[in-house]
Amino acid sequence: MFVALYDKNLVPLFKSVSTYPTTTWSLVRNAYEFDEVTIKTRVMDNSSKAVYVGLHNDDGTLKYLAHSGKPKTKNGETVINGTDIRQIFKQKVVIDLSNVGTEDGNFTIDGQTVFLTRLQQIYRYLIGIPLSFPYPGFGSGLTINIDVSDIGEHAPTWNEDYIDRTPGIGNVWDTIQAFNMVYDCYLEVVPSLSDRSITFKIRRIYELINFKMSDFNEYKILNDTSVTNVIDVRVKDEEADEDNVGEHNCYVYLLSNDTVHHQSELNNAADDNLTGETTKNVELIIAPPRMETVLDKDASSALAKAYQELYRNRFKGKAEINTNCSTGYLLRRAGFNTFGKIYEYNSADGRDYRILPLMKISEDDSGIVKVTFGRLTDYWYIR
């Protein structure tokens, strides 16, 4: 593996990618959290103009690109702790969705007429907010693109109830992740050294792979059953005082199969079930109930907040698997667009399974590659 530095236009600072072999490196890629990359090499002679750092494979191809920060040289080696480029979205700004994505339609983008769904329009708007600000990390010779084509090809079902269009100040990254959790999407960075471009791409999680835990020699399973699984949606009158608890509007439920449903849908057939039998949503209500209350003067805003809270609580499990075994190739070739249908997740009964999205891929110079399914973070027990 090799490490190379680039300026703000992705112009290399060294004549060859192979100038600086790595001594050690580690890379943790995350779908819903920020990536982490650390690289060590021999002393670098010229790093003052570095904006980006590239981790390159032995054949010279780019494996990962990050902001370089300030490389640190000490004791005969240079250490680079890269920063995820997606951190540009970690900004609190005015977000106004009142007139964004209200209907599907045609739009002119770069001189071409493009059809965009409501969800595609919202993602383009959110991603575009930080990109409209002056940013020293993007040089005039660097092309920045937004790509939402994948969620057009693999379009999810739109639901207006999930969105709160009230203008306000919000964190762009958190808002993007809220949509990602509802519609099973993720944001990735696609750099091109030849084109000197960076593309921010929204991708849909739609692939499904089946495996059982006993296929692997080393794994770890964790669950969090303490998350909120039902929300009482209440609406109070505009004229009510601050202590008014409002009137009950409805209940929204997170079910045991990680789907979210309004109380009016409880007698419908389940979206997916663990038994293979005919099941209704009402049979998948989680016990004991862990309830929270959402109170708002606007009924649609209250309902949207309830949906978003419960969608954040989906897939609160964790299956970490070391892929360095004979069957590991099955998971090493999987990407973040993948759900795992994991048999033997909670018991030795091979008929039971849980579906979890691939959320984390960790690898380093030792050759060990670990993948993690599920949204339970390493610090899930800290509230």
Phi, psi and omega in degrees: 000149181230160177235138179224151179250149182225153177275190186290349177254012183064029172273128183294143179272350180238157183292329184223144176298329185275009182297322184237095173293148177280147171266318171215156175203153174215142182222125176240114178257137183231145177281318188245356174238174182279147180287162176225132178219133177230131184226136175240141179210180176292170185302125177273135184279330186221100180229006187294331181262010184290133173239325181236151174236134178246129171265120187247144175289170182299334180273003177094348180291150182282126177265320183202143178235136180216167168291137187276336190062207177257106178304140182250128180248125181200143177054040173079017177212157176250131181245131179238119173256098185288154178244130179307127179299332181293351178294349174299338182274357180276071183223142175263116183218177175285125177242121183230103181260012187298330181237020181252130176063039179278339175200154176293151180180178180267141180223151177265117181232121181053040176081003181241146177276123184231135176274128180234134173286170179300319181293320177299320179297318181294317178297318179298320179296311183295315180295326183287340183301301180293332182289345179275350181270151174301131185217116184294344180282347179249107180283167181293339179267006181256130178266129179249128182238154171240126183236114178242020185295328184297325180275001167270320179288324180239063190287129174280166178283126181283142174220112183296334181297339185280350190246134174258112185268006181294124178297146178181179177269127182212166177275122184298315180299314181296323179291318176300316181294328177298317176292322178301318183290327180286317188254012177055059178234174173206159181254126178235158177255127179242099179272153174226112180288326181291322179270351187052060182220156172231126180247128173265114190241130173267126180238151181263142175270110185219343178287152180225126174240143181252135174199165176241151186299328182289355175289345188238148185281327187227119178206164180220135181238132175227149176226150174236108181259012185262002184284157177298132180237359175209141180233131174272113181268120183234145182235131179247153183294147179304328184270357185290152178282176186296332183275356182291132183268001176071185180250142179298131179256310180189173170247145173237137189239140164263121185265170185291345177263019176065030170251157183241132185218143170290152183302333180290346182259005187294332180270003176283161175294143182295146178296322181202147181220163186267352188255341185082359180261166176291121185229142173259155179305322184299333179283351183253012175296134185278136174241141357284157177291139174238098192258143168234163180241134175249126182237127180209154178283344178249123185297319181292323177294318179298317181293318179298319178297322179295313178300313183296322178298315182287326176295329175295334185266002176290154172059035179279060172225175182208122174237104180262126188231130173278119185274002181278071176206179188296331181260005185296335181300334180300325183262333181295334180268001180278149177244184183288356176272022190241133165264142172257126172266098195260109176278153182065026182292313183251350182204173178279356178286111185293350180277337181276145178212166170224139179263123180224144178280149174287121188242343187208138176228120182242135177207159179206186186291347178286345182093355179281129177239122178243139177241147182233123174260141178103156185262010178285116184281171179295338183243039186297336185278354177266117183264000000 
